[in-house]
Amino acid sequence: MDLFTTGSDLDLSVNFKNNSQSVFPRDQKIKALRKFARKFYALQTGGHVRGVQPVLSAKVPILKVIDAGSGVECDLSVENRDGISKSAIIRLITSIDERFKKLSFLMKAWAKAHDINSSKDRTLNSLSIILLVAFHLQNRDPPILPPFSEILKDGEDVASVQKSVRKFRNYGSKNTETLGELLVSFLLKLASVEKLWPKGLCASTYLGQWTSKTWATKIASMSVEDFTDRTQNVARAVGKSEVEKIYSRIHFSIQRLSLFMNGEIQESVLNESLFGITNTLHHHPPLTTTTTPMQPRAAQSWLPRPQPVGGQWGGMGTQHQAMGSGQEWADDHPPKRMRVAADGAPGTQGWGTWGPELGGHNQPAKRMRAAEGAPTPPPPPPPGTQGWGNWGPPGWGAEDYRGRRVQQPHGPTYRLG
């Protein structure tokens, strides 16, 4: 497909027959792979290869082996002409619009960084990701790619497809969306259909639209139709629990993109969050806050109002709510301003201390604001005060940085957290 990187594996097909129309039975493929496995086990003993592993129960039986010299992982199959043909067709289709190839690269890198790009681990294989990208581009307004049925109507052989794609060059020229905008809208599209996969939702690149489908009377965890054999689901390996992992990474990525678009994290942090790209000079740049959220062109309709996670996070003149969940976000970003729980006292809800990381030693509180009707706190204590609580006139209190309760004689008690 010409969509490989230096870390990609090598897919090999050993074809014995010159006539591509000849049927090569599955049991014969497995028999041939077992012969290859015996040879590779001998080579493994000699240190030439490692990790020899037959995977014979898969729809396309393969033999996995890693070349000891180069470290390249190889997936060896027998008479996998369908796979060769599909790859050649996708390679030709990528020439219609360069954004297809680039977005496919981005999403494969994203999936690999989040450990959700492995059919053997019951997550998304590369073909599923690439077809989902193509499906997204087919459904932009205006569309960037045509339905594959239009490309394949004169035949599915490489020569026919090569001739057909020439008619669709610059097909999406009226669509001026950037690669970044397509990345954001793609993740949001996936998030919007999370609950619909179990109901039979299926992405069909052949039709270029959503459809409803079951597979052998079974509804899959995710459904992406094979464009050359529409009876097959290329995402069939995705498991029920694994789809939850996939969507946890989708929501985490949308959250990070939202923070970046609102100016709360810098580009280096975003790159590390999405693709595992670490800036060795600046591991975690400080957060920035703007009074006016930064939004790229045509972005207003992309980002739905996020749901809070355990509270709201305030900015200067704005409030940003944390989307999704994930310990990674909390680990990277200690609280900057915390909400005060009023223990049921009326008129006392407000925003608590903000500034240095909560829980630090010798950190005086900088500001506390309560709603109208709450007692007015006194000035902060002198430097050297332990924790964040235990200051103010009778009636004021808090938990200190160790979580211990500090109770004043009278009035409502406040708790940071």
RAQUIFEN-V644135 format. One record per pair of residues at least 12 apart in sequence whose C-alpha atoms are under 10 Angstrom apart, sorted by the first residue. I is the first residue (numbers start at 1). GAP is how many residues later the second one is. Records with the same first field share a line. If there is no record, write none. Layout:
BEGIN
I->GAP  GAP
END
This chain:
BEGIN
1->83  84  85  86  87  88  89  90  91  92  93  100  126  129
2->85  86  88  89  90  92  99
3->84  87  88  91  98  99  101  102  105  123  127
4->101  104
5->100  103  104
6->66
7->64  65  66
8->64  65  66
9->55  57  62  63  64  65  66
10->54  55  56  62  63  64  65  66
11->51  53  62  63  64  65  66  69  72  73
12->50  51  62  63  64  65  66  67  68  71  72
13->49  62  63  64  65  66  67  68  70  71
14->15  18  19  62  63  64  65  66  67
15->62  63  64  65  66
16->62  63
17->62
20->59  61  62
21->60
22->57
23->56
24->54  55  56
25->54
26->30  33  34  35  52  53
27->29  34
28->50  51
29->27  31  32  33  48  49  50  51
30->24  25  26  27  30  31  32  33  47  48
31->25  47
32->45  46
33->21  22  23  28  29  30  43  44  45
34->20  22  28  29
36->18  27  40
37->15  16  17  26  27  28  39
38->14
40->12  13  23  24  25
41->12  24
44->21  22  23  24
47->20  21  22
48->18  19  20  21
49->16  17  18  19  20  21  22  23  24
50->14  15  16  17  18  19  21  23
51->13  14  15  16  17  22
52->12  13  14  15  21  22
53->12  13  22
54->21  22
55->20  21  22  65
56->21
58->61  62  179
59->177  178
60->17  18  19  20  23
61->14  15  16  17  19
62->12  13  14  15  16  18
63->12  13  14  15
64->12  13
82->146  147
85->71  72  73  143
86->41  70  71  72  140  141  142
87->40
88->69  70  73  74
89->59  62  63  67  68  69  70  71  72  73  76  139
90->37  40  41  44  58  71
91->71
92->66  69  70  71  72  73  74
93->41  52  53  55  58  68  69  71  72  73  75  76
94->40  51  71
95->67  70  71  73  74  75
96->48  49  50  69  70  71  72  73  74  75  76  77
97->40  47  48  71  72  73  74  75  76
98->72  81
99->34  35  38  45  46  73  78  79  80  83
100->30  31  33  34  36  37  44  45  79  82
101->29  32  33
102->77
103->27  30  31  34  76  77  79  80  83
104->22  23  25  26  27  28  29  30  79
105->24  25  28
106->73  74  77  168  169
107->19  22  23  25  26  76  79  80  167  168
108->16  17  18  19  21  22  167
109->165  166  167
110->139  140  143  161  163  164  165  166
111->12  13  14  15  18  135  138  139  163  164
112->12  14  163  164
113->159  160  161  162  163  164
114->131  132  134  135  136  139  159  160  161  162
115->130  131  134
116->122  126  127  129  130  131  133
117->12  129
118->119  120
119->115  116  117  118  119  120
120->117  118
121->116  117  118  121
122->113  114  115  116  117  118  119  120  121
123->99  112  113  114  115  116  117  118  119  120  121  122  123
124->98  110  111  112  113  114  115  118  119  122
125->109  110  111  112  113
126->108  109
127->97  99  107  108
128->94  95  96  97  98  105  106  107  108
129->95  105  106
131->72  73  74  75  93  94  95  96  103  104
132->54  58  71  72  73  91  92  93
133->49  50  53  72
134->12  13  14  70  71  74
135->12  13  51  68  69  70  71  72  73  74  75  89
136->46  47  49  50  51  53  54  67  69  72  73
137->35  38  45  49  68  71
138->34  67  69  70  71
139->66  69  70  71
140->32  35  37  42  45  46
141->31  33  34  35  36
142->29  30  31  32  33  34  35
143->28  29  30  31  32  65
144->24  26  27  28  29  30  31  32  33
145->23  24  25  26  27  60  63
146->19  22  25  26  59  60  61  62
147->57  58  59  60  61  62  80
148->56  57  58  59  60  79  80
149->56  57  58  59  78  79
150->14  15  18  56  57  58
151->12  13  14  15  16  17  55
152->12  13  54  75  76
156->72
177->120  121
178->119
180->116
181->115  116  117  118  121
183->74
184->69  70  73  74  115  118  119
185->69  114  116  117  118
186->116
187->60  62  63  64  66  67  115
188->62  63  65  66  114  115  116
189->113
190->57  60  61
191->56  57  59  60  63
194->27  28  49  50  53
196->16  25  26
197->15  16  22  23  24  25  26  46
198->16  20  21  22  23  24  25  42
199->13  14  15  20  21  22  23
200->12  13  14  15  18  19  20  21  22  23
201->12  13  18  19  20  21  22  23
202->12  17  18  20  21  22  23  31
203->19  20  21  22  23  30
204->19  20  21  22  23  26  29
205->19  20  21  22  23  25
206->19  20  21  22  23  24
207->18  20
210->14
211->12  13  14
213->12  18  20
214->17  19
215->16  17  18  21
216->15  16
219->17
220->13  15  16  17  18  19  20
221->14  15  16  17  18  19  20  21  22  23
222->12  13  14  15  16  17  18  21
223->12  13  14  15
224->12
247->77
248->76  77  78
249->25  75  76  77
250->24  74
251->72  73  74  75
252->21  22  70  71  72  73  74  75  76  77
253->17  20  21  22  70  71
254->20  49  52  69  70
255->48  51  66  67  68  69  70  71  74
256->13  14  15  17  18  66  67  68  73
257->13  14  16  17  46
258->35  36  37  44  45  46  47  48  62  63  64  65
259->28  30  34  35  61  62  63  64
260->27  28  33  34  35
261->32  33  34  35  38  42
262->26  27  28  29  30  31  32  33  34  56  58
263->24  25  26  27  28  29  30  31  32
264->22  23  24  25  26  29  30  51  56
265->19  20  21  22  23  24  68
266->18  19  20  21  22
267->12  18
268->12  14  15  16  17
269->13  14  15  16  17  18  63
272->12
273->55  56
284->48  49
286->47
287->46  49
288->27
289->25  26  27  28  29
290->25  26  27  28
291->24  25  26  27  28
292->24  25  26
293->25  27
304->19
305->15  16  17  18
306->14  15  16  17  18
307->13  14  15  16  17  18
308->12  13  14  15  16  17
309->12  13  14  15  16  17
310->12  15  29  107
311->27  28  106
312->25  26  27  39
313->22  23  24  25  26  38
314->22  23  24  25  37  40
315->21  22
333->24
334->22  23  24
335->18  19  20  21  22  23  24  82
336->16  17  18  19  20  21  22
337->14  15  16  17  18  19  20  21  30  31  79  80
338->12  13  14  15  16  17  20  30  78  79
339->12  13  14  15  29  30  31  76  77  78
340->12  13  28  29  30  58  74  75  76  77
341->72  73  74  75  76
342->28  32  70  71  72  73  74
343->69  70  71  72
344->68  69  70
345->29  66  67  68  69
346->25  26  27  28  66
347->23  24  25  26  27  28
348->21  22  23  24  25  26  27  64  65  66
349->20  21  22  23  24  25  65
350->18  19  20  21  22  24
351->16  17  18  19  20  65
352->13  14  15  16  17  18  62  63  64  65
353->12  13  14  15  16  35  36  63  64
354->12  13  14
355->12
358->29  30  42  43  58  59
359->27  28  29  41  42  43  44
360->26  27  28  41  42
361->23  24  25  26  27  40
362->20  21  22  23  24  25  26
363->18  19  20  21  22  23  24  25  38
364->16  17  18  19  20  21  22  23  24  25  27
365->14  15  16  17  18  20  22  23  24  26
366->13  14  15  22
367->12  13
368->12
374->38
375->18  20  21  36  37
376->16  17  20
377->14  15  16  18  19
378->13  14  15  18
379->12  13
380->12
386->14  15  16
387->12  13  14  15  16  17
388->12  13  14  15  28
389->12  14  15  16  17  18  25  26  27
390->15  16  17  18
391->15  17
392->16
393->15  16  17  18
394->13  14  15  16  17  18  19
395->12  13  14  15  16  17  18  19
396->12  13  14  15  16  17  18  19
397->12  13  14  15  16  17  18  19
398->15  16  17  18  19
399->14  15  16  17  18
400->15  16
401->15
403->12  13  14
END
